[in-house]
Amino acid sequence: LFILLLTIPFVGFVQEINNTVWKTIDDGGDQRIIMFKEDGTFIYQYRYRNGTVQIFGDEDETWEINGNKVVLLFNDGFVIMSGEINSRGDYMSGFRINKNGETLSWTGTLID
């Protein structure tokens, strides 16, 4: 019983994002709609600042979550987004970096 009582408070810190859809925007103005799939991959719609929209997603786009920390790898890690999800599970924020060393901050909101 004592062990059970010690582990109960930590259960709330694990976030589930399988089969959820999020809208992200970075401080450069680029927007993504990301759908997290159960197999650890994701599909995303990318909206460029000029309004052009493209859809990407295959085994090269992967995600991982550990507690409230999330990491997304785009195009086999060409771009890496890492961040934290809030305790309600409806907002995330962090930083992204690409292979050229360019960094931006980003935020995301749960939309489905």
C-alpha positions as CSV (number, residue, x, y, z in Angstrom):
1,L,0.0,0.0,0.0
2,F,2.8,2.4,0.9
3,I,4.4,1.9,-2.6
4,L,1.1,2.5,-4.3
5,L,0.6,5.8,-2.4
6,L,4.0,6.9,-3.5
7,T,3.4,6.2,-7.2
8,I,-0.1,7.8,-7.5
9,P,1.1,11.4,-7.6
10,F,3.4,10.6,-10.5
11,V,0.7,9.1,-12.7
12,G,-0.6,12.6,-13.6
13,F,2.7,13.7,-15.1
14,V,2.5,11.2,-18.0
15,Q,1.0,12.9,-21.1
16,E,-0.7,10.9,-23.8
17,I,-0.5,12.4,-27.3
18,N,-1.3,9.3,-29.4
19,N,-3.9,10.1,-32.1
20,T,-4.1,13.8,-31.1
21,V,-3.8,16.8,-33.5
22,W,-1.8,20.0,-32.6
23,K,-1.3,23.3,-34.2
24,T,2.2,24.7,-33.8
25,I,3.7,28.0,-34.8
26,D,7.3,29.1,-34.5
27,D,8.6,32.6,-33.9
28,G,9.5,32.8,-37.6
29,G,5.8,32.5,-38.4
30,D,5.7,29.0,-39.9
31,Q,2.7,26.9,-38.9
32,R,2.3,23.1,-38.7
33,I,-0.8,20.9,-38.0
34,I,0.7,17.7,-36.5
35,M,-1.1,14.4,-36.0
36,F,0.7,12.1,-33.7
37,K,0.3,8.4,-34.6
38,E,0.4,5.5,-32.2
39,D,3.4,3.9,-33.9
40,G,5.7,6.9,-32.9
41,T,5.5,8.6,-36.3
42,F,3.5,11.7,-37.3
43,I,1.9,13.4,-40.3
44,Y,2.0,17.2,-40.6
45,Q,0.7,20.0,-42.8
46,Y,3.2,22.8,-43.2
47,R,2.1,26.3,-43.9
48,Y,4.8,28.6,-45.1
49,R,4.8,32.3,-44.4
50,N,3.9,32.9,-48.1
51,G,0.7,30.8,-47.7
52,T,1.9,27.7,-49.5
53,V,0.8,24.4,-47.8
54,Q,2.5,21.0,-48.1
55,I,1.7,17.7,-46.3
56,F,4.5,15.5,-45.1
57,G,4.7,12.3,-43.1
58,D,6.4,8.9,-43.3
59,E,8.7,6.8,-41.2
60,D,11.3,9.7,-41.2
61,E,9.0,11.8,-39.0
62,T,9.1,10.4,-35.5
63,W,8.2,11.5,-32.0
64,E,8.9,10.5,-28.4
65,I,7.4,11.5,-25.1
66,N,8.8,11.0,-21.6
67,G,6.5,12.4,-18.9
68,N,5.8,15.9,-20.1
69,K,8.9,16.2,-22.4
70,V,8.3,15.7,-26.1
71,V,10.8,15.4,-29.0
72,L,9.9,15.5,-32.7
73,L,12.3,14.5,-35.4
74,F,11.5,15.9,-38.9
75,N,13.1,14.3,-42.0
76,D,15.3,11.9,-40.0
77,G,16.4,14.6,-37.6
78,F,17.1,17.4,-40.1
79,V,14.9,19.5,-37.8
80,I,14.4,18.6,-34.1
81,M,11.7,20.2,-32.0
82,S,11.8,19.6,-28.3
83,G,9.5,21.0,-25.6
84,E,7.2,20.4,-22.7
85,I,3.5,19.8,-22.4
86,N,1.6,21.6,-19.7
87,S,-0.2,19.6,-16.9
88,R,-3.6,20.0,-18.7
89,G,-2.2,18.4,-21.8
90,D,-3.5,21.1,-24.1
91,Y,-0.4,23.3,-24.7
92,M,3.3,22.7,-25.4
93,S,6.2,24.9,-26.1
94,G,9.9,24.6,-26.7
95,F,12.8,25.2,-29.2
96,R,13.6,23.8,-32.5
97,I,17.0,23.4,-34.3
98,N,17.9,22.4,-37.8
99,K,21.1,20.8,-39.1
100,N,22.4,24.2,-40.0
101,G,22.3,25.3,-36.3
102,E,19.3,27.7,-36.8
103,T,17.1,27.8,-33.8
104,L,13.6,29.1,-33.1
105,S,11.1,28.9,-30.3
106,W,7.7,27.4,-30.9
107,T,4.3,26.8,-29.2
108,G,1.6,24.3,-29.8
109,T,-2.1,24.0,-28.9
110,L,-4.2,20.8,-28.9
111,I,-6.9,21.1,-31.5
112,D,-8.3,17.5,-31.6
